[in-house]
């Protein structure tokens, strides 16, 4: 006999057993239902693309993390590392076939060969949603509403921190620091991670002490961003040289939030939110769980003004966001609020005589047709075993599977009345028809 | 400006635009609902595995087709090319955590770098379902039932052709050809593809003329497998030396089919079905659409007695099958029976004044909360455009998106009555409340 191959999975990759996979599906189905209720439609793209397309201008970090190789046809290919770059390529390729404004969602796996410490995985699921082909603040607003709706639907209360990169840049121009914008925004983006002292030092190194002080005042570092939305908006409007299209857009979003949610809307204006990526040009946001802020942002995004610029001459603007399913699950787990991973069936037909398996299935069909998913047990005990011992064994199996009921057929499974075993109470309800059992089960689930 | 990167996808790979992706999701949701109604639970496994695990003994064809490369950690890895091999590895690794008999399904993408002619893709979706840890014929039967249920649920009538490889081997032993079994079964497997004459020649080359004749008689090649299930079972039972556990199992399955479906059950006994793979040891089957038999088998499978033998000393037997989603979609398309790819929303709120976008969203929430997915249009026409022109533009957009209704708010969107535009009839229903519109829409969908 040949030596066995060790059945291991790659580091950073995971199997999902049924309890975990049922939770994942339950969550993605809920997220998807929220997307759909706002009129978003799904797309899909290949896992594998030309490396040139995924790497674009070639980013140092991306290049190191990407799964890239030469295929059998000598093509330079790679696994997608996010859903944004494939979306940009998709839009460039199919723009003539799309109806704009285009509201799409995409739930799919992505792969990054990054360091696997601290619960980072090399294969993980992202849930992206974007509106492209509209510059309207109503599009920004809708993306924010969806974040709110998705998380509320999962039983989570959130604080969405919003900012406007355009307004930040207007402020930097106002103090003569426009040319350092990229570096300054990246430095501010790390504030929560590295702390105030280090940020101040870094800013001073880039822009000098005086400007560093002004930048920290703009982002409200001294006040810990504790002001109301309106206070903060007044401050940054003033510091950026007075009212502008950017400050008006924030004002407009603020008003609409009050239309839908009232005053305490779960939205904060936080000028220290900049999102490191150059890609964003307008409103940006991060989402924190009110009960678990330390887990970091579980849903970030923003407005960009040139989605597909690497692949197309058309300038297509939009706004979008991405939910990391794995971080969401970790959060729900910490809060002990993961949905229970019960199976999809509540009942099983016991197997008393194996030669009756066809009749048991015919009986189960009657339950399935009444909308009750119903498993059929496939094996009775060995011949000669007493009926009650057979049944006890099957009750144990049913409990292991998380079932609530076992349906015990008679000698003539399709003619005789049935017994319904309620596992949690250990009670048998006897002499029942299929119809009586259906209404009992429907009543309780 | 840098040169543009051409936005192309790899040969054999596909983007799915919303109409196609909605169809795919609709179908997989239906397939999944069928699996769940029988008590099957989902698992997932990584797209990427150690190449050694996927290649196992190393098959010539597999090796040529597989996407295999060295990752950044110098590991020899590959993309999964089916869901069976990862399942075997999964079971070897997790057997202590599973409840047996274990009924699982797995819907996922697989990758093969094969020739892309004739509508074969390099990335495609498989839907696998298996019962492992049971030798019972009731497990074979349940897999057959599920095939029937899934396809019926998609509006397709099928003929499931069944055979038993053990009975075929018993017959070969009986005529002294056991040692040529693998070659003979593979040759017979190609009968439908290469025709009778070539099969006869090949069989004669393997086993001699006399035995070739006997084999053709066993598989019923002369009668075109036209006999009834019972006739054929009688013939192959006799030719294999009389009743045996294998013939009794087929007899048992036959009886159960009649229990559930009556006499014309859509099941045929066809001894020429052998499935080329060595892997199968018991009942095997292929599924043909009665209205489109030439498309070939859209769902094949069988019983195996040692799923995880490459990775574990435990012998785990089971029975399973796999639906190819792409072939299924091609079949439904040929039959003009693809579900319509309407969007998930039936109605949109028109945008008359963009500054009211917050109120339009608040209005839409009322519809969503009543269970009616409702889109909000984000942009009105340029200032100064007459209201009716704005609306006409939005009716056109709604039609392009496949919506049925547009809801037209008044000057005070949350206070005023609404107008409901029925796009197909071009009628406006005026002075309606949210409630009245909800009941009208619920009535019609």
Contacts between the chains, C-beta under 8 A, distances in Angstrom:
chain1	res1	chain2	res2	distance
A	2	B	57	7.5
A	2	B	310	7.9
A	4	B	310	6.9
A	4	B	311	6.0
A	4	B	312	6.8
A	4	B	313	7.0
A	5	B	52	5.8
A	5	B	53	5.9
A	5	B	56	7.0
A	5	B	310	5.3
A	5	B	311	5.3
A	6	B	311	7.2
A	7	B	53	7.0
A	7	B	89	4.6
A	7	B	90	7.8
A	7	B	92	3.9
A	7	B	93	4.2
A	7	B	308	7.4
A	7	B	311	3.9
A	7	B	312	6.7
A	8	B	50	7.0
A	8	B	53	7.7
A	8	B	93	7.1
A	9	B	45	7.8
A	9	B	46	5.9
A	9	B	49	7.0
A	9	B	93	7.4
A	10	B	46	6.5
A	10	B	48	6.1
A	10	B	49	6.6
A	10	B	50	6.5
A	10	B	71	7.9
A	10	B	75	6.7
A	10	B	77	6.5
A	11	B	73	7.5
A	13	B	46	3.8
A	13	B	48	6.4
A	13	B	49	7.9
A	14	B	46	6.8
A	15	B	43	7.1
A	15	B	44	7.2
A	15	B	45	5.3
A	15	B	46	7.3
A	15	B	90	5.6
A	15	B	93	7.0
A	15	B	94	6.7
A	16	B	42	8.0
A	16	B	43	5.9
A	16	B	44	4.2
A	16	B	45	7.6
A	17	B	43	6.3
A	17	B	94	6.2
A	17	B	97	6.1
A	17	B	98	7.6
A	18	B	41	3.8
A	18	B	42	6.4
A	18	B	43	6.0
A	18	B	104	6.8
A	21	B	41	7.5
A	21	B	42	4.6
A	21	B	43	5.4
A	21	B	44	5.3
A	22	B	41	6.4
A	22	B	42	6.5
A	24	B	44	7.5
A	25	B	42	6.2
A	36	B	344	3.8
A	36	B	345	7.3
A	36	B	373	5.7
A	37	B	344	7.6
A	37	B	345	7.6
A	37	B	368	4.9
A	37	B	373	4.2
A	37	B	374	7.3
A	38	B	345	7.9
A	38	B	364	8.0
A	38	B	368	7.8
A	38	B	373	7.4
A	38	B	374	8.0
A	38	B	375	6.5
A	38	B	376	7.7
A	39	B	343	6.9
A	39	B	344	7.3
A	39	B	345	4.3
A	39	B	348	6.8
A	39	B	373	6.7
A	39	B	374	7.3
A	39	B	375	2.9
A	39	B	376	7.7
A	39	B	401	7.7
A	41	B	18	3.8
A	41	B	21	7.5
A	41	B	22	6.5
A	41	B	343	5.9
A	41	B	344	7.1
A	42	B	18	6.4
A	42	B	21	4.6
A	42	B	22	6.5
A	42	B	25	6.2
A	43	B	15	7.1
A	43	B	16	6.0
A	43	B	17	6.2
A	43	B	18	6.0
A	43	B	21	5.4
A	44	B	15	7.2
A	44	B	16	4.1
A	44	B	21	5.2
A	44	B	24	7.4
A	45	B	9	7.8
A	45	B	15	5.3
A	45	B	16	7.6
A	46	B	9	5.9
A	46	B	10	6.5
A	46	B	13	3.8
A	46	B	14	6.8
A	46	B	15	7.3
A	46	B	123	5.6
A	47	B	47	6.6
A	47	B	79	7.8
A	47	B	109	6.5
A	47	B	111	7.2
A	47	B	123	6.5
A	48	B	10	6.1
A	48	B	13	6.4
A	48	B	67	7.3
A	48	B	79	7.8
A	48	B	111	7.0
A	48	B	123	6.9
A	49	B	9	7.0
A	49	B	10	6.6
A	49	B	13	7.9
A	50	B	8	7.0
A	50	B	10	6.5
A	52	B	5	5.8
A	53	B	5	5.9
A	53	B	7	7.0
A	53	B	8	7.8
A	56	B	5	7.1
A	57	B	2	7.4
A	64	B	72	7.4
A	67	B	48	7.3
A	67	B	69	7.9
A	67	B	71	6.4
A	67	B	72	7.9
A	69	B	67	7.9
A	69	B	69	3.3
A	69	B	70	7.4
A	70	B	69	7.4
A	71	B	10	7.9
A	71	B	67	6.4
A	71	B	113	6.2
A	72	B	64	7.5
A	72	B	67	7.9
A	72	B	113	4.8
A	73	B	11	7.5
A	73	B	113	7.4
A	75	B	10	6.7
A	77	B	10	6.5
A	79	B	47	7.8
A	79	B	48	7.8
A	89	B	7	4.6
A	90	B	7	7.8
A	90	B	15	5.6
A	92	B	7	3.9
A	93	B	7	4.2
A	93	B	8	7.1
A	93	B	9	7.4
A	93	B	15	7.0
A	94	B	15	6.7
A	94	B	17	6.2
A	97	B	17	6.1
A	98	B	17	7.6
A	99	B	397	7.0
A	99	B	400	4.7
A	99	B	401	5.8
A	101	B	378	5.7
A	101	B	379	7.2
A	103	B	375	7.6
A	104	B	18	6.8
A	109	B	47	6.5
A	111	B	47	7.3
A	111	B	48	7.0
A	113	B	71	6.2
A	113	B	72	4.8
A	113	B	73	7.4
A	123	B	46	5.5
A	123	B	47	6.5
A	123	B	48	7.0
A	131	B	378	7.2
A	134	B	378	5.1
A	134	B	379	6.0
A	136	B	354	6.5
A	136	B	357	7.5
A	136	B	378	4.6
A	136	B	379	5.0
A	137	B	357	7.4
A	138	B	351	7.3
A	138	B	354	6.3
A	138	B	357	3.7
A	138	B	360	8.0
A	138	B	376	7.4
A	138	B	378	4.2
A	138	B	379	7.0
A	139	B	378	5.1
A	141	B	357	6.1
A	141	B	358	6.8
A	141	B	361	6.9
A	142	B	361	6.9
A	142	B	376	6.6
A	142	B	378	6.8
A	145	B	361	5.9
A	252	B	355	7.3
A	255	B	358	6.2
A	256	B	357	5.9
A	256	B	358	2.7
A	256	B	361	6.9
A	257	B	358	7.2
A	258	B	358	7.4
A	259	B	358	3.3
A	259	B	359	5.2
A	259	B	361	7.3
A	259	B	362	5.3
A	260	B	358	5.8
A	260	B	361	5.4
A	260	B	362	4.7
A	260	B	365	6.7
A	308	B	7	7.4
A	310	B	2	7.9
A	310	B	4	6.9
A	310	B	5	5.3
A	311	B	4	5.9
A	311	B	5	5.3
A	311	B	6	7.2
A	311	B	7	3.8
A	312	B	4	6.7
A	312	B	7	6.7
A	313	B	4	7.0
A	343	B	39	6.8
A	343	B	41	5.9
A	344	B	36	3.8
A	344	B	37	7.6
A	344	B	39	7.3
A	344	B	40	8.0
A	344	B	41	7.1
A	345	B	36	7.3
A	345	B	37	7.6
A	345	B	38	7.9
A	345	B	39	4.3
A	348	B	39	6.8
A	351	B	138	7.2
A	354	B	136	6.6
A	354	B	138	6.3
A	355	B	252	7.4
A	357	B	136	7.5
A	357	B	137	7.4
A	357	B	138	3.7
A	357	B	141	6.2
A	357	B	256	5.9
A	358	B	141	6.9
A	358	B	255	6.2
A	358	B	256	2.7
A	358	B	257	7.2
A	358	B	258	7.4
A	358	B	259	3.3
A	358	B	260	5.8
A	359	B	259	5.2
A	360	B	138	8.0
A	361	B	141	6.9
A	361	B	142	6.9
A	361	B	145	5.9
A	361	B	256	6.9
A	361	B	259	7.3
A	361	B	260	5.4
A	362	B	259	5.3
A	362	B	260	4.7
A	365	B	260	6.7
A	368	B	37	4.9
A	368	B	38	7.9
A	373	B	36	5.7
A	373	B	37	4.3
A	373	B	38	7.5
A	373	B	39	6.8
A	374	B	37	7.3
A	374	B	38	8.0
A	374	B	39	7.3
A	375	B	38	6.5
A	375	B	39	2.9
A	375	B	103	7.6
A	376	B	38	7.7
A	376	B	39	7.7
A	376	B	138	7.4
A	376	B	142	6.6
A	378	B	101	5.8
A	378	B	131	7.2
A	378	B	134	5.1
A	378	B	136	4.6
A	378	B	138	4.2
A	378	B	139	5.1
A	378	B	142	6.8
A	379	B	101	7.3
A	379	B	134	6.0
A	379	B	136	5.0
A	379	B	138	7.0
A	397	B	99	7.1
A	400	B	99	4.7
A	401	B	39	7.7
A	401	B	99	5.8
